[in-house]
Amino acid sequence: MNALLREVRFLLGLKSVVAAMVALLALTAVAVGAGLVEVARQEAVIARIGPQQASDVAAITDWVSREKDPGSAAYYTFHATWDPPSDLAFAAIGARDVSPYVLRVRALGLEAQLYEGEIGNPEAALPGRFDFAFVLVYLAPLFVILLFHDLRSGEREAGRLRVLEASVGAPSALWGPRLIVRALGLFLALALPFFVGALIAGTAPWKVGAVLAVVLAYLAFWIVLCLVVARAARSSLANAMTLAAAWMTLTLIVPAIGHVVLNSAIPLRQGMELGQTQRTAVHRAWDIPKSETMDAFFRTHPQWRNTAPLGEAFHWKWYFAFHQVGDERAGDLSRQYRQGVLERAAWSERLGLVTPGVATQLALHRLAATDPAAQIAYQDRIRAFHGALRRFYYPYLFEDRPFDRADFARAPQYRAAPAVGSWPLSLLAGVLLTTALVGGAGLALRRRDRF
C-alpha cells in the first residue's frame, strides 16, 4: 500500500501525465454526453410518432368512411414502426447512426418502403460517431502509449534507473506499483464518465459490468504491448514511434483492409437497388394483362383465387396484388442482402479475433444492441407487421367489404420489441487471447535475451 501511495504522489507530480489523464477524462465525458444527447433526440423522435399517427389517421377517416372504400384506406394510411434505443445505446451508437430507427409503412409493396428510410451511406461513416466506443477504441490507446512508452526508458535516460531499482530492492517493487497506478488512472478516466452516463440512462448493472470488463481487457492489451516494446531497451522516442505505428496498423490499416476485403468477398446489393427492382416489377404490371399479375399473386395466395374476377376497370385488389408480386420478385435479392449483412458481421467478428480494436468495438455494439444483427431484427419485425397489415386489408379488398370508421381501430398496431444486448464472450476472449499472445512473445524475447 505504501508503494502505491508513493507512486500516486509521484504521478501527481508529473504535470504531463496528469494532463493526459484529465484530457482522457474530458474526452470520455464529452463522448458520453454526446451519446446521451443523441439517444434523447432519437427517443424524442419516437415519442412524436403516436400523436402524428393519430393525426394522420384522423385526417383521412372522415372521407374514407363516407366512401367506405377499403382501397383508399389501405393506400393512404401510414402505419408507424420504430426501434427504441437500448439502455446502453448512448455508449455505442453503432448502426443506429446510418440505419433508420423509425419507418412508416403502408400495405403496399414493402421492399421499396423498407429502404426509403436509409439516412446515409454506411461507408461514409466508417470512423463512427464520437461516442464512448470511439474514445475507447481509437483514442485511449494513444493515452496508454503516452503514459507507458517511457515507463522504464525515461528513467534510464534521466540517469535514475539503477539508483531507483537499487533503492527498492527488487525491480518489481518499483515497476509493479507504477504500472498499477497508471493503468488504474486510465481506467478511471474512462470508467467514471461512463458510469455517470449509465446511471442517467438507467443501464442494466450486468451491461455496466460487461462494458467495464471490455475496457479492462482492451487497456490490458495496449499496456502489455507497451511493456513488450519497452523490453527492447531502446530510447523513449523509438518506443513511441514503434507503438504509434502499431496503433495505426491495428486500429486503422488492418480494419480498413479487412473492410475492403469483406466488401469484395461478400458483395451486397444496396437497399435502394432492391427498391428499384421492386418498383420495376410494379411499373411493369401496368403494361401487362391483369390476368398475368393475378395468376402470379394467386400462386402464393391461393385463398383469394375464387374471388370475383376482374373487369377492365381499375380495382384496388389488382393494384395491391401487383405490389405484392413486386415484393416477391425482389424476394431473392432481399434474402441475399439480409444474409450478406449477417455474413459480413460474422466475418468482422472473426477479424476481431486478431484485431483487438475491432473486437472491442463490436463487443460494445453487441452489448448496446446497435450491431447489424439488431438492425436486421428490426427489419424482420417490420416485415412481420407488414404481413399482418396485408392480412387485415385483403378481406376488405378481395371480398369488396365496406371499410367504415370503426375499421380503422381494428387495424394491427405495431409493438416495438425492447432492445436487449448480449454478452460478447467470443469477442472478449479474442482480446484476451491476443493479449496473452503478445505477452507470451514478450516473455520469449526476455528469455532469449538472458542467454
N, C-alpha and C positions, 0 to 999 in steps of 0.2 A: 504493500500500500504506500509506503514511504517513497518507493521508487516511482510509482505512478504519480504521486503528488509532485515529486521533483520534476518529472517530465512535463506535467501540466504547467508548472511555473516557468519552466524553460520554454515551452511552446508559446505561452502568453507573452514572453519577452521577444519573440520573433515577429516583428510587425508584418513581414511579408506573408508568413503563414497565417496569422490571424486575419489579415486582409483577404487572403484566399478563401478561408472558411466563411467569413462574413459574406463574401461575394457569392459563394455557392448557396449559402442560406437565403440570400436575397433573390437569386435567380430561381431557386426552388419555390420560394414564396410567391413570386410573380407568376410562375408557371401554374402553380396550384390555383392561384386566384383567377388566372385566365381560364383555366378549365372549369372552375365553378361558375364563372360568368357565362361561358358557352353552354354549359348544361342548363343553367337557369333560363337562357334565351330559348333553348330547344323546348324546355318544359312550358315556357310561356306560349310558344307557338302551338304546342299540343293542346294547351288549356283553351285556346281560342277555337278549337275545332268544333266542339259541341255546340256552342251558340251559333257559329257560322253554318253548321249543318242544319240546325233547326230553322235558321233564317232562310236558307236556300229551299228547303222543303216547303216552308210556308209560302214562299213566293210562287211556287208552281201548283200548289194544292188546289186552289180555287178553280183555275181554268181547266186543269186536267180533270177535276171532279165533275165539272159541268159537261165536258165532252165524254167522260168515262172511258177515256182512251188508254189502254194499258201500254201501248207502244210509246206514247208520249211520256208516260210516267217512267218507263224504263229508260228512255233515251235522255230525258232531261234531268233525272235525279242522280246527283253525285252522292257517293257514299264514302265517308272518310275512313281511312285506316291510319294507324300511327304505331310507332315503335318507341316506347318510352325509354329514356336512358337509364342505365343501371345506377346503383348507388356508388359505383367506382368509376363511372364514365369520365368524371372530371379529371382523373389521373391519366387516362389513356383514351383520347377521343377516337383514335383508330379510324375504321371505315365510316363512322358517322360523319366524318368531315367531307366525304366525297360521294356518299350514297344517301338517297332520300330516307328520311325517318318519318315523313308524312306523305301520304299519297291518297288522292281522291279518285275513286274508280266508278265506272258505270257498268251496266250489264253488257256493254258492247265488248268487242274483242279485247282481250286483256293484254296481249304482248305489246301492242303499241302504247297502251297506257302505262304499262309497268316501267318502261324506260323513259317516259316523258319526264319523269321526276329526277333524272340524272342531273346533278347540280354542279358537276365539274369533271375534269379529266383526272382520273386517279394518278396517271403518270406525272402530272404537273404538281402533284402533292406528295411526291416520294419522300422528301425530308420529314414530312409530318408537321402537325400543328405544334406550336410551342406549348407543350403541356409537361406534366411531371415525367412521362415516359421519355420525352425528348431530352430533358435535362439529364436524366439518369443515364440514358444510352450514349448520348453524344458529348455532353459537357462534363459530367462527373469524372470520366477517365482523365480528362485534361488536368483536373484538380488533383487527382491521385498522382499523376506524373509530376506535377509541380511540387508536391509535398514529399515524394519518395525517391525522386531521381537522384538526389544528392544526400540521401539519408546517411550514408557512410562516406561516400567520396567527398562530400562537403567538409566533414571533419578532417579527413586526410589532407585535403588541400589547404585547410587552415592550420595544419600542423598540430592538431589536438588529439588525433586519433589514438596514438599509443598511450598518451597520458590518461585519456578517458577510460580506455579499456583496462589499464593497469589499476586505476583508482577503484573500479567496481569489482575487480577480480575476474569473473567470467564474463566474456563478451555478451552472452545472452542476458545478463543482468542489466546491461545498458540498452541493447537494441530491442529487447522484448518490450519493456515498458514504453519506449519511444514509439515503436510500431503500433502498439495498442492504443496509445493516446491519440496519435494522428488518425488512425483508422476510425476510432470512436468519434473524433471530431467531425470527420467527413460523413460518417453515418448519421450523426445527429443533425448535421446541416441539411441532409436530405429527408430524414425521418420526421423531424419536428413540424415543418410546414405541411408535409403530407398528413400527419396525424391530425393537425388542426383542420385541414380540409376534409378528412374523413369524418371528423366529429360534426362538421357543418352539414355534410352530405348524408349523414346517417349510415355510413358504410358498415356492413356486417363485420363483426370482430374477426371472423375467420379470414375474410378478404384482407383486412388490415395486416393480420399476421402473415398471410401469404405474400403480400407486397413487400413487407419488411424482410422476409426470407429471400425474395428475389434481389432486393437491394444488397443485402449482405453477401449473397453469392456473387453478384456482379462486381462489387467492390473488392471482394477477395480475389477474384481473377486478376484484376488490374494490379492489386498490391503484390500478389505473387509474381506477376510478370515483371514488375519494377524490381523486386528483390533478385530475381534471376538475372536480369540485365546488369544489376549492380555487382553481381559476383565476378564480372569480367575485370574488375579493378581498374576501370578506365576513368577518364575525367567526368565531372558532372555534366559538362556540355555534351560529351559523346553519349552519355547515358540518356540525356534529354532528347537528343536527335534520334537515337535508336527507338526510344519509346514513342516519340511523335510519329515516326514512320510506322510503327506498329499500330498506333491509334488510327492513322489514316487508312492503313491496309485493312484492319479488322472492322472498322465502323463505316467506311465509305467505299473503298475499292472493291473488296470481296462481295459485300451485299449488292453493289451496283452490277458487278459482273454476273452474280447469281440471278439478279432480276432480269437481265438481258437474256441469259441462257434459258431461264424458265419461260419467258415470253416467246422465245423461239421454239422451244421444245413443246410447249403446250399453248398453241395459238388459240385465241378466243375471238369469236365474232362479237363485236361490241353490241350493247343493248340497243343502240339506235339502228343498227343493221337488222336486228331481229324485228324491231318495229316496222322497218321498211319492208321486210319480207311479208309481214302480216298485212300491211296496208296494200301491197301489190296484189295479194290474193283477194282482198276486199274490193279493190277497184276493178279487178278483172270480172267480178261477179256481175257488174252492171252490163257487161258486154257478152255474156253467155246466156244460154237458156236457163230459165229459173229451175227447170226440172233437174238440170245437171247439179246445181247448187243443192237442191233439196235432197237428191239422191245421196250426195256426199254427206249431208247432215244426218240423214236417217241411218246411215251405216253405223254411226256412233250413238245415235239417239233413236233407236227403233220404236220406243214407246209413243212417238209422235207421228209414226208413219200413216196411221189410219185417220188422221185429222182431215178436215175439209181441204180439197185440192185448191191450188192457187189459180186465179184467173189472170187476165192481162194487167189488171190494175195493181198498183203498189199495195203490198201488205207487209205489216210490221214483222210477221213471223219469218218471212223470206229475208228481210233486212237483218234480223238478229241471227238467222241461220247462217248467212254468208259471213258474218263477223266471226261466228264460232268456227266455221270451216277455215277461215283465215288463220285463226289461232292454231288449229290442228295442223295446217300446212307449215307453220313455223315451230311446231312442237318439237321436232327433232333438233333443230338449231337451239331451241330454248334448253332442252335437256343437255345438249353438248356444252352450252355455255355454263349451266349450273355445275355440271361435272367438272368442267375445266377450272372453274373458280376454286372448287374444293380440292382438286388435284394440285393446283398451284399452291394452295395453302399448306397441303401436306408436304410438298417438296420444300417449301420455305421452312417448315419445322425441321426437316432433315438437314437443311443448310445450317439451321441454328445449332445443330449438334457440334459443329466445328467453328461456329462464329458466335461467341457469347453475346455480342450486341444484338444480333438478330433474335437469338433465343430469348433474351431479356425483354425486348420489345414485344415479341409475340406472346410471351408469358403474361405481360401486363394487359395486352389486348384480350387475351382469352379470359383472364380474371374479370375484366371490365365488361365482357360480352360485347366488345366492339370489333371483333375479328370478322373476316369474311363469312365464317360459318354462321355467325349471328345475323348477318345481313341476308344470307340465303334463307335462314329460318323465317325471317320477316317476310320475304317474298313468298315462301311456302304458305304462310298464314294468309297473305293477300289472295293467293290462288284458291285456297280453300274457301275464303269468304266470297270470292267472285263466283265460285261454283254454287254456293248457297244462293246468291242473288239470281243466277240464271234459273236454278230450280224453282225459285219463288215466282219469277216473272213468266216462265214458259207456259204454265197452265192458263194464264190470262191471255197470252199471245196466241197460242195454238188452238185454244178452245173458244176464243173470242169472248172471254168473260169481261164484263164491265169492271173498270177499276175505279173505285169510289174513294172518298176521303178517308174512310176507316182503313182502307187497304194500305195506305202509306205507313200506318203504325204497325202493320203486320210484317213489314219488310225486315229481313235479317239485320241484326245490329252487330257491328264489329266489336270483338272483345280482344283487347290487347293482352298479350302474354307478358308477365314480368320478366325482365332481363336477368338471367341468372348466369353468372360466370362459372368456370370450372377450374379445378386445380391443374396447373400446368406442370405436372410431375415430370414428364419426359423432357420438357424444355429446361426445367430447373436442374434435372440430372445431367443434361448436356453441358450446362455451365459448370457444374461441379466437376464433371469428368474432364473438361478442358483445363480447368484449374489444376486438377490433380496431375494431368499430363505435363503441364508447364512446370509445376513444382517438382515432379519426378525428373524432368530434364535438368532442372537446376541442381538437384542433388547429384545426378550423374556427373555433371560438369565439376561439381565440387570434389567428388571422389577422384575424378581423373586428375584434377589439379594437385591432389595430395601425392600422387605417385610420379 
